[in-house]
Amino acid sequence: QVQLVESGGGLVQAGGSLRLSCAASGSILSINTMGWYRQAPGKQRELVARITSGGSTTYRDSGKGRFTISRDNAKNTVDLQMSSLQPEDTAVYYCNAYSVTLKSFIRYPEVWGQGTLVTVSS
């Protein structure tokens, strides 16, 4: 079994910064891609950033230059450093792990965390 536990959400003023962290627990052999998605009220969940095990990154356009994703493969953790936050960044942020292989060679196509709320006040 694999679980993702997020931390670091909260309330911040516009222009401020937050760092989100996510740790995957379980007897994990490898995780192909880890990332962050967000869902604002009344909107669909959208990709914020993702990073492969090799370090290749993808960002949504609105986050380029403001958000930085990083990963520790040995610890199975992924962080999202967010700066210059704006009210439109307010959402529940979800950690995602794509293609998780356990040491037993059981594979999970996708795993989601429970989400952490980020609120940016104007």
PyRosetta script that sets phi, psi and omega in degrees:
from pyrosetta import init, pose_from_sequence

init()
pose = pose_from_sequence("QVQLVESGGGLVQAGGSLRLSCAASGSILSINTMGWYRQAPGKQRELVARITSGGSTTYRDSGKGRFTISRDNAKNTVDLQMSSLQPEDTAVYYCNAYSVTLKSFIRYPEVWGQGTLVTVSS")
pose.set_psi(1, 144.6)
pose.set_omega(1, -178.5)
pose.set_phi(2, -124.5)
pose.set_psi(2, 136.8)
pose.set_omega(2, 174.7)
pose.set_phi(3, -129.6)
pose.set_psi(3, 144.6)
pose.set_omega(3, 174.1)
pose.set_phi(4, -114.0)
pose.set_psi(4, 129.1)
pose.set_omega(4, -179.7)
pose.set_phi(5, -121.5)
pose.set_psi(5, 120.3)
pose.set_omega(5, -178.7)
pose.set_phi(6, -97.9)
pose.set_psi(6, 155.9)
pose.set_omega(6, 173.6)
pose.set_phi(7, -153.4)
pose.set_psi(7, 162.5)
pose.set_omega(7, 173.5)
pose.set_phi(8, 107.2)
pose.set_psi(8, -4.5)
pose.set_omega(8, 178.1)
pose.set_phi(9, -71.6)
pose.set_psi(9, 172.3)
pose.set_omega(9, 178.7)
pose.set_phi(10, 159.1)
pose.set_psi(10, -165.4)
pose.set_omega(10, -178.8)
pose.set_phi(11, -102.7)
pose.set_psi(11, 132.3)
pose.set_omega(11, 179.4)
pose.set_phi(12, -142.9)
pose.set_psi(12, 150.5)
pose.set_omega(12, 177.2)
pose.set_phi(13, -80.0)
pose.set_psi(13, 155.6)
pose.set_omega(13, 177.1)
pose.set_phi(14, -54.8)
pose.set_psi(14, 135.7)
pose.set_omega(14, -177.7)
pose.set_phi(15, 92.9)
pose.set_psi(15, -9.3)
pose.set_omega(15, -178.5)
pose.set_phi(16, -84.4)
pose.set_psi(16, -175.0)
pose.set_omega(16, -176.2)
pose.set_phi(17, -130.6)
pose.set_psi(17, 153.4)
pose.set_omega(17, 173.5)
pose.set_phi(18, -146.2)
pose.set_psi(18, 152.0)
pose.set_omega(18, 175.6)
pose.set_phi(19, -123.0)
pose.set_psi(19, 122.0)
pose.set_omega(19, 176.6)
pose.set_phi(20, -99.3)
pose.set_psi(20, 141.1)
pose.set_omega(20, 178.3)
pose.set_phi(21, -127.6)
pose.set_psi(21, 148.8)
pose.set_omega(21, 179.1)
pose.set_phi(22, -142.0)
pose.set_psi(22, 132.1)
pose.set_omega(22, 178.4)
pose.set_phi(23, -122.2)
pose.set_psi(23, 131.6)
pose.set_omega(23, 176.7)
pose.set_phi(24, -95.5)
pose.set_psi(24, 130.2)
pose.set_omega(24, 179.4)
pose.set_phi(25, -114.6)
pose.set_psi(25, 154.3)
pose.set_omega(25, -177.7)
pose.set_phi(26, 130.0)
pose.set_psi(26, 173.5)
pose.set_omega(26, -179.9)
pose.set_phi(27, -85.7)
pose.set_psi(27, 77.8)
pose.set_omega(27, -169.8)
pose.set_phi(28, -93.1)
pose.set_psi(28, 131.5)
pose.set_omega(28, 174.5)
pose.set_phi(29, -91.3)
pose.set_psi(29, -45.3)
pose.set_omega(29, -179.3)
pose.set_phi(30, -160.5)
pose.set_psi(30, 155.5)
pose.set_omega(30, 173.6)
pose.set_phi(31, -130.9)
pose.set_psi(31, 123.1)
pose.set_omega(31, -176.4)
pose.set_phi(32, -65.5)
pose.set_psi(32, -60.0)
pose.set_omega(32, -176.1)
pose.set_phi(33, -133.9)
pose.set_psi(33, 139.1)
pose.set_omega(33, 173.4)
pose.set_phi(34, -122.2)
pose.set_psi(34, 146.9)
pose.set_omega(34, -176.8)
pose.set_phi(35, -161.2)
pose.set_psi(35, 178.9)
pose.set_omega(35, 178.4)
pose.set_phi(36, -125.6)
pose.set_psi(36, 133.8)
pose.set_omega(36, 173.9)
pose.set_phi(37, -122.5)
pose.set_psi(37, 164.7)
pose.set_omega(37, 176.4)
pose.set_phi(38, -142.4)
pose.set_psi(38, 155.0)
pose.set_omega(38, 178.4)
pose.set_phi(39, -139.6)
pose.set_psi(39, 115.7)
pose.set_omega(39, 176.0)
pose.set_phi(40, -89.0)
pose.set_psi(40, 157.6)
pose.set_omega(40, -179.5)
pose.set_phi(41, -55.0)
pose.set_psi(41, 128.9)
pose.set_omega(41, 178.3)
pose.set_phi(42, 76.9)
pose.set_psi(42, 5.8)
pose.set_omega(42, -178.8)
pose.set_phi(43, -121.6)
pose.set_psi(43, 163.8)
pose.set_omega(43, 178.0)
pose.set_phi(44, -78.5)
pose.set_psi(44, 155.4)
pose.set_omega(44, 175.2)
pose.set_phi(45, -66.8)
pose.set_psi(45, 137.7)
pose.set_omega(45, -177.6)
pose.set_phi(46, -134.3)
pose.set_psi(46, 152.7)
pose.set_omega(46, 178.2)
pose.set_phi(47, -70.0)
pose.set_psi(47, 135.2)
pose.set_omega(47, 172.0)
pose.set_phi(48, -101.4)
pose.set_psi(48, -52.7)
pose.set_omega(48, 178.9)
pose.set_phi(49, -165.0)
pose.set_psi(49, 153.3)
pose.set_omega(49, 175.9)
pose.set_phi(50, -146.6)
pose.set_psi(50, 159.1)
pose.set_omega(50, -177.5)
pose.set_phi(51, -144.3)
pose.set_psi(51, 134.8)
pose.set_omega(51, 179.1)
pose.set_phi(52, -84.4)
pose.set_psi(52, 171.1)
pose.set_omega(52, 177.7)
pose.set_phi(53, -64.3)
pose.set_psi(53, -22.7)
pose.set_omega(53, 177.6)
pose.set_phi(54, -87.3)
pose.set_psi(54, -4.6)
pose.set_omega(54, 176.0)
pose.set_phi(55, 98.5)
pose.set_psi(55, 3.0)
pose.set_omega(55, 177.3)
pose.set_phi(56, -73.7)
pose.set_psi(56, 135.6)
pose.set_omega(56, -175.2)
pose.set_phi(57, -118.6)
pose.set_psi(57, 152.4)
pose.set_omega(57, 173.7)
pose.set_phi(58, -135.4)
pose.set_psi(58, 134.5)
pose.set_omega(58, 178.8)
pose.set_phi(59, -126.8)
pose.set_psi(59, 147.4)
pose.set_omega(59, 169.6)
pose.set_phi(60, -71.5)
pose.set_psi(60, 153.1)
pose.set_omega(60, -172.2)
pose.set_phi(61, -56.9)
pose.set_psi(61, -39.6)
pose.set_omega(61, -175.4)
pose.set_phi(62, -68.7)
pose.set_psi(62, -14.7)
pose.set_omega(62, -179.0)
pose.set_phi(63, -100.4)
pose.set_psi(63, -10.8)
pose.set_omega(63, -177.9)
pose.set_phi(64, -62.9)
pose.set_psi(64, 130.6)
pose.set_omega(64, -178.6)
pose.set_phi(65, 87.0)
pose.set_psi(65, -15.3)
pose.set_omega(65, 179.6)
pose.set_phi(66, -113.3)
pose.set_psi(66, -33.1)
pose.set_omega(66, -176.7)
pose.set_phi(67, -110.7)
pose.set_psi(67, 143.1)
pose.set_omega(67, 175.5)
pose.set_phi(68, -132.3)
pose.set_psi(68, 125.3)
pose.set_omega(68, 178.0)
pose.set_phi(69, -102.5)
pose.set_psi(69, 141.5)
pose.set_omega(69, 177.8)
pose.set_phi(70, -142.4)
pose.set_psi(70, 162.5)
pose.set_omega(70, -172.1)
pose.set_phi(71, -148.6)
pose.set_psi(71, 146.0)
pose.set_omega(71, 172.8)
pose.set_phi(72, -118.7)
pose.set_psi(72, 102.6)
pose.set_omega(72, -176.4)
pose.set_phi(73, -63.4)
pose.set_psi(73, -35.8)
pose.set_omega(73, -178.2)
pose.set_phi(74, -67.2)
pose.set_psi(74, -33.5)
pose.set_omega(74, -178.1)
pose.set_phi(75, -98.7)
pose.set_psi(75, -6.6)
pose.set_omega(75, -177.9)
pose.set_phi(76, 56.8)
pose.set_psi(76, 48.0)
pose.set_omega(76, 178.4)
pose.set_phi(77, -123.4)
pose.set_psi(77, 153.7)
pose.set_omega(77, 175.4)
pose.set_phi(78, -140.2)
pose.set_psi(78, 136.3)
pose.set_omega(78, -179.7)
pose.set_phi(79, -119.7)
pose.set_psi(79, 153.1)
pose.set_omega(79, 174.6)
pose.set_phi(80, -130.3)
pose.set_psi(80, 111.3)
pose.set_omega(80, 175.9)
pose.set_phi(81, -91.8)
pose.set_psi(81, 120.8)
pose.set_omega(81, -177.3)
pose.set_phi(82, -117.4)
pose.set_psi(82, 130.4)
pose.set_omega(82, 177.5)
pose.set_phi(83, -130.4)
pose.set_psi(83, 169.6)
pose.set_omega(83, -177.8)
pose.set_phi(84, 49.0)
pose.set_psi(84, 45.2)
pose.set_omega(84, -176.6)
pose.set_phi(85, -67.2)
pose.set_psi(85, 145.0)
pose.set_omega(85, -179.5)
pose.set_phi(86, -124.4)
pose.set_psi(86, 158.7)
pose.set_omega(86, -179.9)
pose.set_phi(87, -53.2)
pose.set_psi(87, -31.9)
pose.set_omega(87, 179.9)
pose.set_phi(88, -71.2)
pose.set_psi(88, -7.6)
pose.set_omega(88, 174.4)
pose.set_phi(89, -84.4)
pose.set_psi(89, -5.7)
pose.set_omega(89, 179.5)
pose.set_phi(90, -63.7)
pose.set_psi(90, 125.6)
pose.set_omega(90, -177.0)
pose.set_phi(91, -177.7)
pose.set_psi(91, 170.8)
pose.set_omega(91, 166.4)
pose.set_phi(92, -88.1)
pose.set_psi(92, 126.3)
pose.set_omega(92, -178.6)
pose.set_phi(93, -101.0)
pose.set_psi(93, 129.2)
pose.set_omega(93, -177.1)
pose.set_phi(94, -115.4)
pose.set_psi(94, 134.6)
pose.set_omega(94, 172.8)
pose.set_phi(95, -83.9)
pose.set_psi(95, 143.4)
pose.set_omega(95, -178.1)
pose.set_phi(96, -135.3)
pose.set_psi(96, 138.3)
pose.set_omega(96, 173.9)
pose.set_phi(97, -124.4)
pose.set_psi(97, 124.7)
pose.set_omega(97, -176.9)
pose.set_phi(98, -108.8)
pose.set_psi(98, 129.4)
pose.set_omega(98, 178.8)
pose.set_phi(99, 59.9)
pose.set_psi(99, 76.5)
pose.set_omega(99, -179.6)
pose.set_phi(100, -100.4)
pose.set_psi(100, 125.8)
pose.set_omega(100, 178.4)
pose.set_phi(101, -113.3)
pose.set_psi(101, 127.4)
pose.set_omega(101, 177.4)
pose.set_phi(102, -86.0)
pose.set_psi(102, 167.6)
pose.set_omega(102, 178.6)
pose.set_phi(103, -66.0)
pose.set_psi(103, -21.0)
pose.set_omega(103, 174.7)
pose.set_phi(104, -81.3)
pose.set_psi(104, -1.2)
pose.set_omega(104, -179.4)
pose.set_phi(105, 73.2)
pose.set_psi(105, 10.4)
pose.set_omega(105, 167.9)
pose.set_phi(106, -71.3)
pose.set_psi(106, 138.2)
pose.set_omega(106, -176.2)
pose.set_phi(107, -120.1)
pose.set_psi(107, 132.7)
pose.set_omega(107, 173.8)
pose.set_phi(108, -105.8)
pose.set_psi(108, 121.2)
pose.set_omega(108, -179.8)
pose.set_phi(109, -60.7)
pose.set_psi(109, -39.7)
pose.set_omega(109, -175.8)
pose.set_phi(110, -158.4)
pose.set_psi(110, 140.3)
pose.set_omega(110, 178.6)
pose.set_phi(111, -132.9)
pose.set_psi(111, 140.5)
pose.set_omega(111, 179.9)
pose.set_phi(112, -120.0)
pose.set_psi(112, 146.7)
pose.set_omega(112, 170.8)
pose.set_phi(113, -82.6)
pose.set_psi(113, 178.5)
pose.set_omega(113, -175.8)
pose.set_phi(114, -84.5)
pose.set_psi(114, -13.7)
pose.set_omega(114, 177.6)
pose.set_phi(115, 97.4)
pose.set_psi(115, 149.1)
pose.set_omega(115, 175.8)
pose.set_phi(116, -135.8)
pose.set_psi(116, 135.2)
pose.set_omega(116, -173.5)
pose.set_phi(117, -84.9)
pose.set_psi(117, 130.2)
pose.set_omega(117, 172.7)
pose.set_phi(118, -116.1)
pose.set_psi(118, 122.8)
pose.set_omega(118, 179.1)
pose.set_phi(119, -121.1)
pose.set_psi(119, 124.5)
pose.set_omega(119, 179.7)
pose.set_phi(120, -112.9)
pose.set_psi(120, 117.7)
pose.set_omega(120, -179.0)
pose.set_phi(121, -93.2)
pose.set_psi(121, 147.0)
pose.set_omega(121, -178.5)
pose.set_phi(122, -88.8)
pose.dump_pdb("model.pdb")
